Every structure is written in structure tokens, then in C-alpha cells.
Amino acid sequence: MLHDRVLVRSDDAAGDRKSTGGILIPATAQVGRRLSWARVVAVGQNVRTVEVGDRVLYDPEDRAEVEVRATAYVLLRERDIHAVAAERLGESGEATGLYL
């Protein structure tokens, strides 16, 4: 990985979704602009706020898709990440919780 790039694997499938009430929403249903969650697989040497294993929130319209060994990944710039959800360990070994 080079510079400020982040390689992620999308958490959600491109298929059907289920609402919190249990209603199945088909993949063809048009919804407003949605952000997606993904898990970080690799980071470039100039990435400062994201580590491998973190979950990040990004806009699926601002992405570049790449396929490596039949697995689909998304290549992002660090500045295109809207939020990070990660469990960080403090110096005392206790989890500091999630941060967004």
C-alpha cells in the first residue's frame, strides 16, 4: 500500500437488506445516499488514524474497487473515511471503547 491509501473489505453484501423491524428490503429498492461500513485490511505508510482490523464508514460512491485473488476490495484515501469504529487498548490494558 502506498501513501495515504486504505484497503478495505465491505461488511455488507450487495444483496437484500433487513430493516430493524424485520422487513426484507430488496437490493433493487432505491434509497437515498447511504454510507457503508467496511473492515480495514491494509494501510499505506502515511495513514495515521486507521489501523488494520478497524471498521470504517465510507461513501460507496467515492471508491475504487479492486479484485485480488477473487476477493473484492475497496481502495480509499484516508480523507474519504467518515468515521472509525475501533476498540483501542490503553496503556493499562483496558479497552477505551469505540470512537467515531
N, CA, C and O atoms as a Tinker XYZ file with bonds, in Angstrom:
   400  protein
     1  N      0.850000   -1.175000    0.000000    73     2
     2  CA     0.000000    0.000000    0.000000    64     1     3
     3  C      0.892000    1.234000    0.000000    63     2     4     5
     4  O      1.948000    1.253000    0.633000    81     3
     5  N      0.457000    2.251000   -0.711000    73     3     6
     6  CA     1.245000    3.465000   -0.825000    64     5     7
     7  C      0.540000    4.662000   -0.213000    63     6     8     9
     8  O     -0.688000    4.741000   -0.204000    81     7
     9  N      1.322000    5.577000    0.289000    73     7    10
    10  CA     0.902000    6.906000    0.748000    64     9    11
    11  C     -0.268000    6.851000    1.732000    63    10    12    13
    12  O     -0.172000    6.185000    2.762000    81    11
    13  N     -1.372000    7.542000    1.428000    73    11    14
    14  CA    -2.495000    7.649000    2.362000    64    13    15
    15  C     -3.651000    6.734000    1.976000    63    14    16    17
    16  O     -4.805000    7.038000    2.278000    81    15
    17  N     -3.362000    5.637000    1.324000    73    15    18
    18  CA    -4.410000    4.727000    0.860000    64    17    19
    19  C     -4.762000    3.697000    1.938000    63    18    20    21
    20  O     -3.924000    3.288000    2.742000    81    19
    21  N     -6.037000    3.297000    1.918000    73    19    22
    22  CA    -6.553000    2.293000    2.851000    64    21    23
    23  C     -7.298000    1.249000    2.029000    63    22    24    25
    24  O     -8.165000    1.599000    1.228000    81    23
    25  N     -6.975000   -0.017000    2.215000    73    23    26
    26  CA    -7.651000   -1.108000    1.527000    64    25    27
    27  C     -8.638000   -1.733000    2.495000    63    26    28    29
    28  O     -8.258000   -2.154000    3.588000    81    27
    29  N     -9.916000   -1.797000    2.100000    73    27    30
    30  CA   -10.958000   -2.309000    2.978000    64    29    31
    31  C    -11.769000   -3.386000    2.270000    63    30    32    33
    32  O    -11.805000   -3.451000    1.041000    81    31
    33  N    -12.419000   -4.230000    3.070000    73    31    34
    34  CA   -13.351000   -5.231000    2.559000    64    33    35
    35  C    -14.716000   -4.887000    3.113000    63    34    36    37
    36  O    -14.876000   -4.745000    4.325000    81    35
    37  N    -15.685000   -4.755000    2.257000    73    35    38
    38  CA   -17.022000   -4.325000    2.647000    64    37    39
    39  C    -17.681000   -5.349000    3.571000    63    38    40    41
    40  O    -17.596000   -6.555000    3.341000    81    39
    41  N    -18.344000   -4.842000    4.630000    73    39    42
    42  CA   -19.031000   -5.710000    5.585000    64    41    43
    43  C    -20.358000   -6.228000    5.039000    63    42    44    45
    44  O    -20.728000   -7.376000    5.282000    81    43
    45  N    -21.062000   -5.392000    4.311000    73    43    46
    46  CA   -22.394000   -5.777000    3.858000    64    45    47
    47  C    -22.348000   -6.335000    2.450000    63    46    48    49
    48  O    -21.530000   -5.934000    1.622000    81    47
    49  N    -23.244000   -7.263000    2.207000    73    47    50
    50  CA   -23.367000   -7.824000    0.867000    64    49    51
    51  C    -24.166000   -6.859000   -0.001000    63    50    52    53
    52  O    -24.924000   -6.032000    0.506000    81    51
    53  N    -23.989000   -6.973000   -1.290000    73    51    54
    54  CA   -24.690000   -6.078000   -2.208000    64    53    55
    55  C    -26.127000   -6.528000   -2.436000    63    54    56    57
    56  O    -26.828000   -5.958000   -3.271000    81    55
    57  N    -26.565000   -7.529000   -1.715000    73    55    58
    58  CA   -27.893000   -8.074000   -1.912000    64    57    59
    59  C    -28.948000   -7.414000   -1.047000    63    58    60    61
    60  O    -28.887000   -6.218000   -0.764000    81    59
    61  N    -29.911000   -8.213000   -0.637000    73    59    62
    62  CA   -31.036000   -7.721000    0.151000    64    61    63
    63  C    -30.594000   -7.297000    1.547000    63    62    64    65
    64  O    -29.602000   -7.793000    2.081000    81    63
    65  N    -31.362000   -6.358000    2.130000    73    63    66
    66  CA   -31.116000   -5.900000    3.497000    64    65    67
    67  C    -32.358000   -6.191000    4.328000    63    66    68    69
    68  O    -33.441000   -6.425000    3.789000    81    67
    69  N    -32.190000   -6.173000    5.623000    73    67    70
    70  CA   -33.312000   -6.376000    6.523000    64    69    71
    71  C    -33.400000   -5.175000    7.447000    63    70    72    73
    72  O    -32.395000   -4.757000    8.023000    81    71
    73  N    -34.609000   -4.611000    7.596000    73    71    74
    74  CA   -34.801000   -3.453000    8.475000    64    73    75
    75  C    -34.789000   -3.913000    9.927000    63    74    76    77
    76  O    -34.822000   -5.111000   10.211000    81    75
    77  N    -34.743000   -2.945000   10.843000    73    75    78
    78  CA   -34.742000   -3.301000   12.264000    64    77    79
    79  C    -36.049000   -3.952000   12.681000    63    78    80    81
    80  O    -36.089000   -4.677000   13.676000    81    79
    81  N    -37.107000   -3.707000   11.943000    73    79    82
    82  CA   -38.405000   -4.325000   12.222000    64    81    83
    83  C    -38.557000   -5.702000   11.604000    63    82    84    85
    84  O    -39.577000   -6.360000   11.805000    81    83
    85  N    -37.548000   -6.150000   10.847000    73    83    86
    86  CA   -37.580000   -7.477000   10.249000    64    85    87
    87  C    -38.106000   -7.508000    8.828000    63    86    88    89
    88  O    -38.298000   -8.590000    8.273000    81    87
    89  N    -38.344000   -6.358000    8.224000    73    87    90
    90  CA   -38.864000   -6.307000    6.860000    64    89    91
    91  C    -37.697000   -6.465000    5.883000    63    90    92    93
    92  O    -36.672000   -5.797000    6.019000    81    91
    93  N    -37.861000   -7.352000    4.897000    73    91    94
    94  CA   -36.826000   -7.587000    3.902000    64    93    95
    95  C    -36.903000   -6.506000    2.825000    63    94    96    97
    96  O    -37.952000   -6.307000    2.213000    81    95
    97  N    -35.791000   -5.810000    2.596000    73    95    98
    98  CA   -35.716000   -4.742000    1.597000    64    97    99
    99  C    -34.881000   -5.266000    0.436000    63    98   100   101
   100  O    -33.698000   -5.555000    0.619000    81    99
   101  N    -35.474000   -5.399000   -0.775000    73    99   102
   102  CA   -34.719000   -5.954000   -1.907000    64   101   103
   103  C    -33.581000   -5.027000   -2.339000    63   102   104   105
   104  O    -33.630000   -3.818000   -2.112000    81   103
   105  N    -32.561000   -5.611000   -2.964000    73   103   106
   106  CA   -31.399000   -4.852000   -3.406000    64   105   107
   107  C    -31.762000   -3.823000   -4.469000    63   106   108   109
   108  O    -31.033000   -2.849000   -4.658000    81   107
   109  N    -32.878000   -4.023000   -5.165000    73   107   110
   110  CA   -33.287000   -3.101000   -6.220000    64   109   111
   111  C    -33.980000   -1.859000   -5.686000    63   110   112   113
   112  O    -34.199000   -0.910000   -6.439000    81   111
   113  N    -34.332000   -1.841000   -4.398000    73   111   114
   114  CA   -35.008000   -0.680000   -3.810000    64   113   115
   115  C    -34.048000    0.503000   -3.770000    63   114   116   117
   116  O    -32.922000    0.373000   -3.289000    81   115
   117  N    -34.484000    1.644000   -4.267000    73   115   118
   118  CA   -33.667000    2.857000   -4.293000    64   117   119
   119  C    -33.813000    3.585000   -2.973000    63   118   120   121
   120  O    -34.925000    3.921000   -2.565000    81   119
   121  N    -32.723000    3.825000   -2.317000    73   119   122
   122  CA   -32.708000    4.550000   -1.055000    64   121   123
   123  C    -31.822000    5.766000   -1.279000    63   122   124   125
   124  O    -30.992000    5.774000   -2.188000    81   123
   125  N    -31.995000    6.785000   -0.458000    73   123   126
   126  CA   -31.133000    7.958000   -0.553000    64   125   127
   127  C    -29.673000    7.581000   -0.373000    63   126   128   129
   128  O    -29.335000    6.411000   -0.191000    81   127
   129  N    -28.845000    8.554000   -0.426000    73   127   130
   130  CA   -27.408000    8.324000   -0.306000    64   129   131
   131  C    -27.088000    7.675000    1.031000    63   130   132   133
   132  O    -27.398000    8.232000    2.084000    81   131
   133  N    -26.465000    6.495000    0.993000    73   131   134
   134  CA   -26.144000    5.733000    2.192000    64   133   135
   135  C    -24.638000    5.570000    2.322000    63   134   136   137
   136  O    -23.921000    5.449000    1.328000    81   135
   137  N    -24.180000    5.568000    3.544000    73   135   138
   138  CA   -22.783000    5.267000    3.829000    64   137   139
   139  C    -22.675000    3.786000    4.171000    63   138   140   141
   140  O    -23.652000    3.181000    4.611000    81   139
   141  N    -21.506000    3.201000    3.974000    73   139   142
   142  CA   -21.306000    1.773000    4.214000    64   141   143
   143  C    -20.155000    1.550000    5.182000    63   142   144   145
   144  O    -19.238000    2.365000    5.283000    81   143
   145  N    -20.223000    0.428000    5.890000    73   143   146
   146  CA   -19.157000    0.020000    6.797000    64   145   147
   147  C    -18.255000   -0.989000    6.100000    63   146   148   149
   148  O    -18.712000   -1.786000    5.281000    81   147
   149  N    -16.979000   -0.945000    6.433000    73   147   150
   150  CA   -16.021000   -1.905000    5.890000    64   149   151
   151  C    -14.922000   -2.156000    6.916000    63   150   152   153
   152  O    -14.703000   -1.345000    7.816000    81   151
   153  N    -14.241000   -3.272000    6.775000    73   151   154
   154  CA   -13.137000   -3.637000    7.668000    64   153   155
   155  C    -11.815000   -3.354000    6.956000    63   154   156   157
   156  O    -11.641000   -3.725000    5.795000    81   155
   157  N    -10.886000   -2.699000    7.652000    73   155   158
   158  CA    -9.588000   -2.335000    7.076000    64   157   159
   159  C     -8.711000   -3.582000    6.978000    63   158   160   161
   160  O     -8.547000   -4.324000    7.946000    81   159
   161  N     -8.151000   -3.794000    5.780000    73   159   162
   162  CA    -7.302000   -4.950000    5.515000    64   161   163
   163  C     -5.831000   -4.549000    5.449000    63   162   164   165
   164  O     -4.962000   -5.294000    5.902000    81   163
   165  N     -5.551000   -3.367000    4.884000    73   163   166
   166  CA    -4.168000   -2.887000    4.766000    64   165   167
   167  C     -4.172000   -1.362000    4.737000    63   166   168   169
   168  O     -5.155000   -0.745000    4.327000    81   167
   169  N     -3.061000   -0.755000    5.178000    73   167   170
   170  CA    -2.942000    0.705000    5.187000    64   169   171
   171  C     -1.594000    1.105000    4.604000    63   170   172   173
   172  O     -0.622000    0.354000    4.688000    81   171
   173  N     -1.543000    2.298000    4.009000    73   171   174
   174  CA    -0.300000    2.846000    3.477000    64   173   175
   175  C      0.567000    3.411000    4.589000    63   174   176   177
   176  O      0.123000    3.533000    5.730000    81   175
   177  N      1.807000    3.756000    4.252000    73   175   178
   178  CA     2.748000    4.209000    5.282000    64   177   179
   179  C      2.414000    5.578000    5.856000    63   178   180   181
   180  O      2.892000    5.895000    6.945000    81   179
   181  N      1.627000    6.397000    5.192000    73   179   182
   182  CA     1.294000    7.731000    5.695000    64   181   183
   183  C     -0.080000    7.811000    6.363000    63   182   184   185
   184  O     -0.538000    8.907000    6.684000    81   183
   185  N     -0.736000    6.691000    6.574000    73   183   186
   186  CA    -2.044000    6.664000    7.249000    64   185   187
   187  C     -1.802000    6.770000    8.746000    63   186   188   189
   188  O     -1.012000    6.014000    9.312000    81   187
   189  N     -2.498000    7.731000    9.396000    73   187   190
   190  CA    -2.244000    7.985000   10.818000    64   189   191
   191  C     -3.377000    7.570000   11.741000    63   190   192   193
   192  O     -3.115000    7.230000   12.895000    81   191
   193  N     -4.617000    7.582000   11.289000    73   191   194
   194  CA    -5.740000    7.401000   12.212000    64   193   195
   195  C     -6.422000    6.048000   12.119000    63   194   196   197
   196  O     -7.330000    5.770000   12.902000    81   195
   197  N     -6.019000    5.209000   11.199000    73   195   198
   198  CA    -6.681000    3.928000   10.977000    64   197   199
   199  C     -5.644000    2.818000   11.072000    63   198   200   201
   200  O     -4.511000    2.966000   10.615000    81   199
   201  N     -6.053000    1.701000   11.676000    73   199   202
   202  CA    -5.180000    0.535000   11.772000    64   201   203
   203  C     -5.872000   -0.664000   11.152000    63   202   204   205
   204  O     -7.094000   -0.673000   11.003000    81   203
   205  N     -5.102000   -1.664000   10.795000    73   203   206
   206  CA    -5.658000   -2.896000   10.242000    64   205   207
   207  C     -6.597000   -3.511000   11.278000    63   206   208   209
   208  O     -6.245000   -3.611000   12.453000    81   207
   209  N     -7.779000   -3.920000   10.849000    73   207   210
   210  CA    -8.776000   -4.508000   11.735000    64   209   211
   211  C     -9.869000   -3.542000   12.159000    63   210   212   213
   212  O    -10.916000   -3.978000   12.638000    81   211
   213  N     -9.654000   -2.236000   11.994000    73   211   214
   214  CA   -10.680000   -1.241000   12.331000    64   213   215
   215  C    -11.851000   -1.340000   11.360000    63   214   216   217
   216  O    -11.701000   -1.812000   10.233000    81   215
   217  N    -13.012000   -0.892000   11.810000    73   215   218
   218  CA   -14.166000   -0.739000   10.920000    64   217   219
   219  C    -14.283000    0.736000   10.580000    63   218   220   221
   220  O    -14.194000    1.591000   11.462000    81   219
   221  N    -14.482000    1.036000    9.294000    73   219   222
   222  CA   -14.573000    2.418000    8.848000    64   221   223
   223  C    -15.879000    2.648000    8.097000    63   222   224   225
   224  O    -16.431000    1.739000    7.477000    81   223
   225  N    -16.354000    3.880000    8.170000    73   223   226
   226  CA   -17.568000    4.307000    7.473000    64   225   227
   227  C    -17.138000    5.148000    6.280000    63   226   228   229
   228  O    -16.377000    6.104000    6.428000    81   227
   229  N    -17.627000    4.791000    5.100000    73   227   230
   230  CA   -17.227000    5.499000    3.881000    64   229   231
   231  C    -18.417000    5.623000    2.933000    63   230   232   233
   232  O    -19.424000    4.931000    3.084000    81   231
   233  N    -18.283000    6.514000    1.960000    73   231   234
   234  CA   -19.310000    6.707000    0.946000    64   233   235
   235  C    -19.028000    5.751000   -0.211000    63   234   236   237
   236  O    -17.978000    5.856000   -0.844000    81   235
   237  N    -19.938000    4.822000   -0.503000    73   235   238
   238  CA   -19.675000    3.843000   -1.561000    64   237   239
   239  C    -19.558000    4.463000   -2.958000    63   238   240   241
   240  O    -19.069000    3.809000   -3.879000    81   239
   241  N    -19.995000    5.699000   -3.126000    73   239   242
   242  CA   -19.883000    6.339000   -4.440000    64   241   243
   243  C    -18.470000    6.871000   -4.684000    63   242   244   245
   244  O    -18.070000    7.019000   -5.839000    81   243
   245  N    -17.706000    7.161000   -3.628000    73   243   246
   246  CA   -16.338000    7.682000   -3.752000    64   245   247
   247  C    -15.335000    6.573000   -3.484000    63   246   248   249
   248  O    -14.636000    6.596000   -2.471000    81   247
   249  N    -15.264000    5.613000   -4.377000    73   247   250
   250  CA   -14.388000    4.475000   -4.124000    64   249   251
   251  C    -13.810000    3.934000   -5.425000    63   250   252   253
   252  O    -14.279000    4.250000   -6.518000    81   251
   253  N    -12.793000    3.122000   -5.277000    73   251   254
   254  CA   -12.204000    2.382000   -6.392000    64   253   255
   255  C    -12.195000    0.917000   -5.988000    63   254   256   257
   256  O    -11.634000    0.559000   -4.953000    81   255
   257  N    -12.806000    0.080000   -6.791000    73   255   258
   258  CA   -12.866000   -1.342000   -6.478000    64   257   259
   259  C    -11.696000   -2.067000   -7.125000    63   258   260   261
   260  O    -11.271000   -1.733000   -8.231000    81   259
   261  N    -11.188000   -3.058000   -6.420000    73   259   262
   262  CA   -10.092000   -3.876000   -6.927000    64   261   263
   263  C    -10.350000   -5.315000   -6.495000    63   262   264   265
   264  O    -10.898000   -5.559000   -5.421000    81   263
   265  N     -9.953000   -6.262000   -7.336000    73   263   266
   266  CA   -10.130000   -7.670000   -7.009000    64   265   267
   267  C     -8.759000   -8.325000   -6.901000    63   266   268   269
   268  O     -7.945000   -8.242000   -7.820000    81   267
   269  N     -8.516000   -8.974000   -5.771000    73   267   270
   270  CA    -7.250000   -9.664000   -5.526000    64   269   271
   271  C     -7.572000  -11.098000   -5.149000    63   270   272   273
   272  O     -8.244000  -11.350000   -4.149000    81   271
   273  N     -7.091000  -12.034000   -5.951000    73   271   274
   274  CA    -7.326000  -13.465000   -5.707000    64   273   275
   275  C     -8.799000  -13.766000   -5.488000    63   274   276   277
   276  O     -9.169000  -14.441000   -4.527000    81   275
   277  N     -9.629000  -13.264000   -6.380000    73   275   278
   278  CA   -11.080000  -13.494000   -6.409000    64   277   279
   279  C    -11.805000  -12.920000   -5.195000    63   278   280   281
   280  O    -12.928000  -13.334000   -4.905000    81   279
   281  N    -11.193000  -11.982000   -4.483000    73   279   282
   282  CA   -11.844000  -11.290000   -3.371000    64   281   283
   283  C    -11.933000   -9.818000   -3.711000    63   282   284   285
   284  O    -10.937000   -9.204000   -4.094000    81   283
   285  N    -13.137000   -9.239000   -3.573000    73   283   286
   286  CA   -13.349000   -7.831000   -3.908000    64   285   287
   287  C    -12.974000   -6.943000   -2.728000    63   286   288   289
   288  O    -13.376000   -7.199000   -1.593000    81   287
   289  N    -12.203000   -5.901000   -3.005000    73   287   290
   290  CA   -11.783000   -4.922000   -2.017000    64   289   291
   291  C    -12.125000   -3.526000   -2.530000    63   290   292   293
   292  O    -12.399000   -3.333000   -3.714000    81   291
   293  N    -12.104000   -2.560000   -1.618000    73   291   294
   294  CA   -12.320000   -1.165000   -1.968000    64   293   295
   295  C    -11.075000   -0.392000   -1.549000    63   294   296   297
   296  O    -10.581000   -0.565000   -0.435000    81   295
   297  N    -10.569000    0.456000   -2.434000    73   295   298
   298  CA    -9.394000    1.265000   -2.164000    64   297   299
   299  C     -9.841000    2.698000   -1.922000    63   298   300   301
   300  O    -10.475000    3.310000   -2.782000    81   299
   301  N     -9.504000    3.237000   -0.736000    73   299   302
   302  CA    -9.924000    4.579000   -0.334000    64   301   303
   303  C     -8.719000    5.423000    0.039000    63   302   304   305
   304  O     -7.650000    4.900000    0.352000    81   303
   305  N     -8.905000    6.729000    0.003000    73   303   306
   306  CA    -7.939000    7.631000    0.621000    64   305   307
   307  C     -8.346000    7.811000    2.079000    63   306   308   309
   308  O     -9.524000    7.690000    2.416000    81   307
   309  N     -7.398000    8.092000    2.925000    73   307   310
   310  CA    -7.715000    8.269000    4.344000    64   309   311
   311  C     -8.716000    9.409000    4.541000    63   310   312   313
   312  O     -9.572000    9.329000    5.421000    81   311
   313  N     -8.619000   10.450000    3.746000    73   311   314
   314  CA    -9.537000   11.589000    3.890000    64   313   315
   315  C    -10.967000   11.269000    3.476000    63   314   316   317
   316  O    -11.880000   12.021000    3.817000    81   315
   317  N    -11.192000   10.167000    2.745000    73   315   318
   318  CA   -12.533000    9.772000    2.337000    64   317   319
   319  C    -13.261000    8.954000    3.395000    63   318   320   321
   320  O    -14.422000    8.591000    3.202000    81   319
   321  N    -12.603000    8.659000    4.502000    73   319   322
   322  CA   -13.217000    7.903000    5.589000    64   321   323
   323  C    -13.959000    8.873000    6.494000    63   322   324   325
   324  O    -13.386000    9.855000    6.966000    81   323
   325  N    -15.241000    8.595000    6.736000    73   323   326
   326  CA   -16.079000    9.482000    7.541000    64   325   327
   327  C    -15.983000    9.196000    9.035000    63   326   328   329
   328  O    -16.080000   10.119000    9.844000    81   327
   329  N    -15.795000    7.937000    9.412000    73   327   330
   330  CA   -15.731000    7.580000   10.836000    64   329   331
   331  C    -14.961000    6.274000   11.000000    63   330   332   333
   332  O    -14.848000    5.480000   10.066000    81   331
   333  N    -14.435000    6.068000   12.206000    73   331   334
   334  CA   -13.708000    4.845000   12.547000    64   333   335
   335  C    -14.333000    4.264000   13.802000    63   334   336   337
   336  O    -14.530000    4.976000   14.787000    81   335
   337  N    -14.646000    2.978000   13.774000    73   335   338
   338  CA   -15.134000    2.281000   14.955000    64   337   339
   339  C    -14.089000    1.230000   15.302000    63   338   340   341
   340  O    -13.921000    0.248000   14.579000    81   339
   341  N    -13.386000    1.441000   16.416000    73   339   342
   342  CA   -12.306000    0.536000   16.786000    64   341   343
   343  C    -12.214000    0.439000   18.289000    63   342   344   345
   344  O    -12.482000    1.400000   19.010000    81   343
   345  N    -11.832000   -0.728000   18.748000    73   343   346
   346  CA   -11.556000   -0.904000   20.170000    64   345   347
   347  C    -10.065000   -0.708000   20.351000    63   346   348   349
   348  O     -9.262000   -1.462000   19.801000    81   347
   349  N     -9.695000    0.293000   21.114000    73   347   350
   350  CA    -8.282000    0.587000   21.363000    64   349   351
   351  C     -7.943000    0.202000   22.789000    63   350   352   353
   352  O     -8.749000    0.398000   23.699000    81   351
   353  N     -6.765000   -0.340000   22.985000    73   351   354
   354  CA    -6.294000   -0.666000   24.327000    64   353   355
   355  C     -5.434000    0.474000   24.833000    63   354   356   357
   356  O     -4.512000    0.924000   24.154000    81   355
   357  N     -5.745000    0.933000   26.025000    73   355   358
   358  CA    -4.931000    1.976000   26.645000    64   357   359
   359  C     -3.660000    1.375000   27.205000    63   358   360   361
   360  O     -3.436000    0.171000   27.077000    81   359
   361  N     -2.824000    2.193000   27.825000    73   359   362
   362  CA    -1.572000    1.710000   28.388000    64   361   363
   363  C     -1.799000    0.742000   29.544000    63   362   364   365
   364  O     -0.956000   -0.114000   29.813000    81   363
   365  N     -2.940000    0.874000   30.230000    73   363   366
   366  CA    -3.230000   -0.022000   31.345000    64   365   367
   367  C     -3.791000   -1.356000   30.892000    63   366   368   369
   368  O     -4.015000   -2.241000   31.718000    81   367
   369  N     -4.029000   -1.522000   29.560000    73   367   370
   370  CA    -4.555000   -2.770000   29.045000    64   369   371
   371  C     -6.061000   -2.811000   29.010000    63   370   372   373
   372  O     -6.639000   -3.809000   28.579000    81   371
   373  N     -6.716000   -1.748000   29.454000    73   371   374
   374  CA    -8.182000   -1.709000   29.431000    64   373   375
   375  C     -8.648000   -1.131000   28.108000    63   374   376   377
   376  O     -8.012000   -0.234000   27.554000    81   375
   377  N     -9.759000   -1.645000   27.602000    73   375   378
   378  CA   -10.324000   -1.140000   26.356000    64   377   379
   379  C    -10.875000    0.260000   26.580000    63   378   380   381
   380  O    -11.553000    0.517000   27.575000    81   379
   381  N    -10.586000    1.144000   25.669000    73   379   382
   382  CA   -11.085000    2.514000   25.778000    64   381   383
   383  C    -12.443000    2.662000   25.129000    63   382   384   385
   384  O    -13.056000    3.725000   25.229000    81   383
   385  N    -12.937000    1.614000   24.459000    73   383   386
   386  CA   -14.251000    1.672000   23.843000    64   385   387
   387  C    -14.172000    2.047000   22.380000    63   386   388   389
   388  O    -13.090000    2.143000   21.799000    81   387
   389  N    -15.328000    2.255000   21.801000    73   387   390
   390  CA   -15.401000    2.623000   20.397000    64   389   391
   391  C    -15.338000    4.116000   20.244000    63   390   392   393
   392  O    -15.844000    4.843000   21.099000    81   391
   393  N    -14.733000    4.597000   19.186000    73   391   394
   394  CA   -14.765000    6.020000   18.914000    64   393   395
   395  C    -15.199000    6.225000   17.478000    63   394   396   397
   396  O    -14.860000    5.434000   16.598000    81   395
   397  N    -15.943000    7.278000   17.246000    73   395   398
   398  CA   -16.410000    7.632000   15.899000    64   397   399
   399  C    -15.965000    9.023000   15.585000    63   398   400
   400  O    -16.247000    9.531000   14.499000    81   399
